[in-house]
Amino acid sequence: MRRLFISFFVVMVASAGLTAMALAQGGLLSGRITDSETGEPIEGARVVFENPPANPPRMEPPTDANGNYRVLGLNSGQWMLTVEAEGYDPNPGPVNVRQANNPNVDVPMNRIRHRLEVMLGPAAVSGIDIEAVGAEFDAADVAYENQQWEEALAGYQSVSQTLPTLTEAKLQICLLYTSD
């Protein structure tokens, strides 16, 4: 009987230790970060989980080449999830975490649009290096502000040829012809 009691006690202590280890691991959460328009994965996105009362209060799992992340050790409760990636709007939101199985938390990210794309629409800038055109427009603005009229005119005319629907460049050309 004594041997049975000792065996039972050893099994109970081992079970308690395994249970404590399992609880110490915390909740497991995983998901995928993708481009909302194309569905393509976003590698290297910064995934941040924050819950100030938790221990630890912040966790940052990386995303792999397929946009997947996985974090183990989140305490039960509500966490603030923020995903950041270059060229995309940050996407914060609350996530409820349990110690049991948690559903995947997939996050589609919205691309930050260039101001010219916002003004003219995606169809007008399709196939155009919008960053280069934007830089050329900005350079023409700087030349205008510095009263370098010929340089400003050449810049605005080039932008106007590339993006004929951009009336702002045409207005700037008109201003150049009417300024002293």
N, C-alpha and C positions, 0 to 999 in steps of 0.2 A: 504494500500500500504506500509506504514511504517512497519507494522508487517511482511509482505511478505519479505521486504528488510532485516529486522533483521534476519528472519529465513534463508534466503539465505546466509547472511553473516556468521551466525553461522555454517551452513553446509559447506561453503567454508573453514573456519578456521579449522574445525574438519578434513576435507579432507586433507588439507595441512599438518596438524599435523600427520595424519596417514601415508601420503606419506613420510614425513620426517623420521618417525619411520621405515618405511619399507626400505627406502634407507640406513638408519643408520645401519641396520642389515647386509648389505653387501651380497656378493655372498655366496651361499650354495654349498659346494662341498663334495662329498662322494665317497667312493670306497671300495675296498677290497684288502688286502695284502695276497698273497699266495706264496707257494713254487712252483717254475717254473716247477719242475719235477713231483711232486705228485699232485699239485693242492690243497693241504691241506692249510687251513688258518694259518696265523702266528699271534698268540695272543701276545700282548705286543710289537708289532713293534713300533718303534719311527718314527712317520710321522711328518716331519717338512716342513712348508711352510714359505718361506722368500721372502720379497719384501721390501728392505730398505726404499724407499720413502713412503710406505703405513703406515697407522696408524690402528692397531699396525703393526710393520714391520715383526713380527714373530709369528706364531701360531703352536702349537704342539698338535693335537688331538690324543688321545690314540686309539689303536685298541682293539676291544672286542674279546671274545673267538672265534668268527667266522671270525676274521681278518678284520672286517669292521671298518671304521672310518667315521667321519662326522664332518665338520667344517663349522661354520656359521660366517660371518663377514669379509670375504675376500674382499678387495677393488677390483674393476675392474682393469684388467691389467695382466701382466705376473708375475707369481710367480715361484720361484725355489722350486721344490718339491724334498726332499731327504727322503728316507726311509731307516732305519737302523734296523737290528735285529741280535741278537747274532747268529753266525754261517753262516751269509749270507753276500754277497758283498753289500755295499751301492749302491743304485740305484737312482742317481740324474737325474733330467730332468726338463725342463720348462713346466709350465701349464698356459694356458690362462683362466682367470676367468672373467665371465660376471655377471652382477647383475640379469640377467634372469636365467632361468634354465640352469644348467651346466651338461654335460654328466658325468657319473661316471668315475673316474680315478682309474682303477684297476692296481695294480703293482705286477707283478710276480717277486719274488726274486730268485736269483741264489745262491745256497748253496756254501760256501767256501769248496773246496775240500782239504783233507789232502795231503801233499806232496807225500806220498807213493801211494795214489790213482791216483794222477796226473802222477807219474812215471810209474805205472804198469797198470793202467786202472781199471775201476769199477769191471770188472769180476774177476780180480785177487785178489781183497780184499773183495769180497762178502762173508758175513758170518764171517768175522774176525773183532775182536775189534781193529780197525786200530789205535786208540789213544794209546792203551796199547802197541801194537807192535812198534809204533813210539817212545814211551817213553823208551821202552827196547833198541831200536836202539840208541837213544840219550845217554842212560846210558852207553852202550858199547863204544860209541865214547868218552865219558868223561873218562872212564877207560883206553882207548887206549892213550888218550892225557896225562894221568897221569902215563903212563907206567905200568899199572896194567894189565899185559898181560893175565893172566889166567881169570880174570873177564871179560876182553874185549872179549876174545875168546869164553867164555861161552855165553855171550850176543849175539854175532854175530851168533854163531851156532844156538841158540834158534830162532833168527829172521829168519835165513835161513831155518830152519825146518818149521816155520809157513808160510813163504812166499818164496817158492823155486824159484820163478821167479825173486827175488830181487838179481841181480848180484852184487850190491854194497856191500851187506853183505858178499858175497863170496870173493870179492876182498879184503875186509878188513881182512878176515881170511887168505888169501894168504899173505898179508902184514905182519901179525903177525908171520907166519911161516918163513918169509924171514928176519925179523928184528933181530937185535942182542939181 
